[in-house]
Amino acid sequence: MCSCMCPKVKEEVNSSECENMAGRKKMSEEFEANTMDSPVDMPLATIDIKDDCGITDVPQVNLERSEENEYKDQIKKKKKKYKDYQPNYFLSIPITNKEVTKGIKILQNAVIQQDKRLAKAMTGDGSFHITLLVMKLNDDEVNIGIDALLELKPFIEEILQGKHLILPFEGVDTFRNQVGFVKLAEGDHMNPLLEIAEAAKRTFQEKGILAGESRSFKPHLTFMKLSQVPWLRKVGVKEIDPKFYEKFISHRFGEEMLHRIDLCSMLKKKQSNGYYHCESSIVIGDKNGGEPDDAELVKLSKRLVENAVLKAVQQYLEETQNKHKPGDGSTVKTEEADRNGTDNDNRK
């Protein structure tokens, strides 16, 4: 009996293999869609859009049914794990460079001009950021998360060795045409950024915090997300048309220097400037006299107002006390004037 398969058998095997691979890919895409459309408005820091499998040139003749069932079980376990692990906090690198934020606003307006229904899907002013790590914290663990963030700082300083980490943004892409983001350009900055992300994950996990579970780090800057507006799907808007952003495919948006990392809540009310509720922050390096960011300006303004109010209150108290103090200069002058008036009357 010939050990070689005839062309017809090969064709049948390849056809069967393609169907199996297509089935796997469909299940994988369904799983990704479920995680992406989670009711929690989560910063999508970690979506991996790589196919779970690829069709090879060599057919796998001995693909058994048990393997298919095992793969389905793995998908079910992933779904259950994701359901049990719903992140509600994240580490954020805020994007405050005016050049970058202005470029993103121009991009957003260009998309809206082509489809006004997408306006509600845009990331709001003040919310631009890179998500470094996502995690789940209950009320009792927030302080543990703050401690972990503080412990992370020396690890970051060791990684950077006193150097600034500049993050350049260039081009636009999407996650499965559902989430639009500005890309972080490739370069020497990627390795230290990935090291920082890994150090953050390790530091928080060592504290017993569920952080970065089964998620790869894909740094990006989200500018729109269809899942923010559920009714879009009902009116036929199911994906982001690549034509909407084609003019920005190679656009350079500018650079952001890593200066601060915040522990933010996904669910608590945002600040008045549009940025997320922040539990704690660490400052990395020094801006060398550069322009302060919005958060620093707000803090400075508050200090100036508080100092002015305090100074005014102190001045008021001093003036009030002086008016009632015995021997006050004005009282002495009044008494002297009264005596002089009496003496003049007596002479008359």
DASUL-V290056 format. One record per residue. PHI is phi in whole degrees, 0 to 359 (none if undefined). OMEGA is omega in radians with two decimals (none if undefined). Layout:
# DASUL-V290056
phi=PHI omega=OMEGA
phi=PHI omega=OMEGA
This chain:
# DASUL-V290056
phi=none omega=-3.07
phi=285 omega=-3.12
phi=281 omega=-3.10
phi=272 omega=3.09
phi=275 omega=3.09
phi=286 omega=-3.11
phi=304 omega=-3.11
phi=295 omega=3.12
phi=297 omega=3.13
phi=301 omega=-3.11
phi=297 omega=3.14
phi=294 omega=3.13
phi=296 omega=-3.14
phi=298 omega=3.14
phi=297 omega=3.12
phi=296 omega=-3.14
phi=296 omega=3.13
phi=299 omega=3.12
phi=297 omega=3.13
phi=298 omega=-3.13
phi=296 omega=3.13
phi=298 omega=3.12
phi=296 omega=3.11
phi=298 omega=-3.10
phi=297 omega=3.13
phi=299 omega=3.12
phi=298 omega=3.14
phi=296 omega=-3.13
phi=293 omega=3.09
phi=298 omega=3.12
phi=296 omega=3.12
phi=298 omega=-3.13
phi=297 omega=3.12
phi=297 omega=-3.12
phi=289 omega=-3.11
phi=289 omega=-3.08
phi=265 omega=3.10
phi=302 omega=3.13
phi=297 omega=3.09
phi=284 omega=-3.13
phi=283 omega=-2.99
phi=267 omega=3.02
phi=298 omega=-3.01
phi=277 omega=-3.06
phi=275 omega=-2.82
phi=226 omega=-3.12
phi=285 omega=3.12
phi=259 omega=-3.03
phi=264 omega=3.08
phi=290 omega=3.07
phi=295 omega=3.13
phi=291 omega=3.13
phi=210 omega=3.09
phi=231 omega=-3.13
phi=280 omega=-3.12
phi=271 omega=3.13
phi=288 omega=-3.11
phi=264 omega=-3.13
phi=291 omega=3.08
phi=269 omega=-3.02
phi=294 omega=-2.97
phi=262 omega=3.08
phi=291 omega=-3.05
phi=262 omega=-3.14
phi=298 omega=-3.12
phi=298 omega=3.11
phi=295 omega=3.12
phi=296 omega=3.11
phi=296 omega=3.12
phi=297 omega=3.13
phi=295 omega=3.10
phi=298 omega=3.11
phi=297 omega=3.12
phi=297 omega=3.11
phi=297 omega=3.12
phi=297 omega=3.13
phi=295 omega=3.12
phi=298 omega=3.14
phi=297 omega=-3.14
phi=295 omega=-3.14
phi=296 omega=3.12
phi=294 omega=3.13
phi=296 omega=3.13
phi=287 omega=-3.08
phi=249 omega=3.10
phi=253 omega=-3.11
phi=299 omega=3.08
phi=228 omega=3.07
phi=226 omega=3.11
phi=204 omega=3.03
phi=267 omega=-3.04
phi=242 omega=2.92
phi=258 omega=-3.08
phi=292 omega=3.10
phi=257 omega=-3.03
phi=238 omega=3.12
phi=298 omega=-3.07
phi=300 omega=3.13
phi=297 omega=-3.12
phi=292 omega=-3.09
phi=295 omega=3.10
phi=295 omega=3.11
phi=297 omega=3.13
phi=292 omega=3.11
phi=297 omega=3.09
phi=297 omega=3.09
phi=299 omega=-3.13
phi=300 omega=3.14
phi=296 omega=3.11
phi=296 omega=3.11
phi=291 omega=-3.11
phi=297 omega=3.13
phi=300 omega=-3.13
phi=271 omega=3.06
phi=203 omega=-3.05
phi=296 omega=3.14
phi=294 omega=-3.09
phi=276 omega=-3.09
phi=303 omega=-3.11
phi=288 omega=-3.12
phi=273 omega=-3.08
phi=281 omega=3.03
phi=292 omega=-3.05
phi=287 omega=3.09
phi=302 omega=3.11
phi=89 omega=-3.08
phi=261 omega=-3.08
phi=294 omega=-3.08
phi=195 omega=2.92
phi=250 omega=3.10
phi=274 omega=-3.10
phi=271 omega=-3.07
phi=197 omega=3.03
phi=249 omega=-3.06
phi=203 omega=3.07
phi=244 omega=3.14
phi=231 omega=2.95
phi=273 omega=-3.04
phi=302 omega=-3.11
phi=284 omega=-3.07
phi=262 omega=-3.11
phi=300 omega=3.12
phi=295 omega=3.08
phi=294 omega=3.09
phi=297 omega=3.10
phi=296 omega=3.10
phi=299 omega=3.14
phi=297 omega=3.12
phi=297 omega=3.13
phi=295 omega=3.12
phi=289 omega=-3.13
phi=288 omega=-3.02
phi=305 omega=-3.13
phi=298 omega=3.09
phi=294 omega=3.13
phi=293 omega=3.13
phi=296 omega=3.10
phi=292 omega=3.12
phi=294 omega=-3.06
phi=279 omega=3.10
phi=54 omega=3.09
phi=79 omega=-3.14
phi=268 omega=3.06
phi=278 omega=3.07
phi=254 omega=-3.12
phi=262 omega=-3.10
phi=250 omega=3.14
phi=270 omega=-3.13
phi=248 omega=-3.09
phi=209 omega=3.06
phi=87 omega=-3.09
phi=227 omega=3.08
phi=207 omega=3.11
phi=223 omega=2.93
phi=263 omega=3.10
phi=51 omega=3.12
phi=60 omega=-3.14
phi=247 omega=-3.12
phi=236 omega=3.11
phi=266 omega=-3.12
phi=215 omega=3.01
phi=273 omega=-3.04
phi=276 omega=2.98
phi=274 omega=-3.08
phi=297 omega=3.08
phi=286 omega=3.12
phi=161 omega=-3.09
phi=294 omega=-3.12
phi=286 omega=-3.04
phi=293 omega=-3.10
phi=300 omega=3.11
phi=297 omega=3.11
phi=294 omega=3.10
phi=295 omega=3.10
phi=295 omega=3.12
phi=295 omega=3.12
phi=297 omega=3.13
phi=292 omega=3.11
phi=296 omega=3.11
phi=295 omega=3.13
phi=300 omega=-3.12
phi=295 omega=-3.09
phi=297 omega=-3.12
phi=287 omega=3.14
phi=293 omega=3.10
phi=294 omega=3.08
phi=273 omega=-3.13
phi=85 omega=-3.10
phi=266 omega=3.05
phi=287 omega=-3.06
phi=220 omega=3.07
phi=60 omega=-3.08
phi=295 omega=3.06
phi=52 omega=-3.11
phi=232 omega=3.09
phi=272 omega=-3.08
phi=271 omega=3.10
phi=234 omega=-3.06
phi=296 omega=3.13
phi=197 omega=-3.11
phi=236 omega=-3.08
phi=289 omega=3.06
phi=242 omega=3.04
phi=201 omega=-3.09
phi=207 omega=-3.08
phi=297 omega=-3.09
phi=295 omega=3.09
phi=290 omega=-3.09
phi=232 omega=-3.06
phi=302 omega=-3.07
phi=289 omega=3.12
phi=300 omega=3.14
phi=296 omega=-3.12
phi=292 omega=-3.14
phi=262 omega=3.02
phi=98 omega=3.10
phi=269 omega=-3.05
phi=255 omega=3.12
phi=203 omega=3.12
phi=273 omega=-3.14
phi=288 omega=3.14
phi=303 omega=3.13
phi=294 omega=-3.09
phi=294 omega=-3.07
phi=236 omega=-3.04
phi=299 omega=3.14
phi=288 omega=-3.08
phi=251 omega=-3.08
phi=304 omega=-3.12
phi=243 omega=-3.07
phi=289 omega=3.07
phi=266 omega=-3.06
phi=269 omega=-3.11
phi=118 omega=-3.06
phi=233 omega=3.05
phi=234 omega=3.08
phi=268 omega=3.10
phi=297 omega=-3.11
phi=233 omega=-3.05
phi=211 omega=3.01
phi=233 omega=-3.06
phi=246 omega=2.95
phi=264 omega=-3.01
phi=243 omega=3.07
phi=264 omega=3.06
phi=279 omega=-2.94
phi=253 omega=-3.11
phi=288 omega=-3.08
phi=300 omega=-3.14
phi=290 omega=3.11
phi=287 omega=-3.10
phi=297 omega=3.13
phi=274 omega=3.09
phi=95 omega=-3.13
phi=278 omega=-3.07
phi=293 omega=3.03
phi=298 omega=-3.03
phi=248 omega=3.13
phi=277 omega=-3.12
phi=195 omega=-3.12
phi=217 omega=2.94
phi=233 omega=3.13
phi=260 omega=-3.11
phi=252 omega=3.07
phi=68 omega=-3.08
phi=220 omega=-3.12
phi=280 omega=3.11
phi=54 omega=3.06
phi=77 omega=3.12
phi=290 omega=-3.13
phi=296 omega=3.11
phi=291 omega=3.11
phi=277 omega=-3.04
phi=299 omega=-3.12
phi=297 omega=3.13
phi=293 omega=3.12
phi=296 omega=3.11
phi=297 omega=3.12
phi=298 omega=3.14
phi=296 omega=3.13
phi=298 omega=3.13
phi=298 omega=3.14
phi=297 omega=-3.14
phi=296 omega=3.13
phi=295 omega=3.14
phi=298 omega=3.12
phi=295 omega=-3.14
phi=295 omega=3.12
phi=296 omega=-3.14
phi=299 omega=3.14
phi=296 omega=3.13
phi=294 omega=3.12
phi=296 omega=3.12
phi=299 omega=3.14
phi=295 omega=3.12
phi=296 omega=-3.14
phi=296 omega=3.13
phi=298 omega=3.14
phi=295 omega=3.13
phi=295 omega=3.13
phi=294 omega=-3.13
phi=294 omega=-3.13
phi=294 omega=-3.08
phi=260 omega=-3.11
phi=280 omega=3.10
phi=294 omega=3.13
phi=82 omega=3.14
phi=295 omega=-3.05
phi=303 omega=-3.12
phi=293 omega=3.13
phi=293 omega=3.13
phi=299 omega=3.14
phi=299 omega=3.13
phi=294 omega=-3.14
phi=297 omega=3.13
phi=298 omega=3.13
phi=295 omega=3.12
phi=296 omega=-3.13
phi=295 omega=3.13
phi=297 omega=3.12
phi=294 omega=-3.14
phi=294 omega=3.13
phi=297 omega=3.13
phi=296 omega=3.13
phi=294 omega=-3.12
phi=294 omega=3.14
phi=295 omega=3.12
phi=293 omega=none
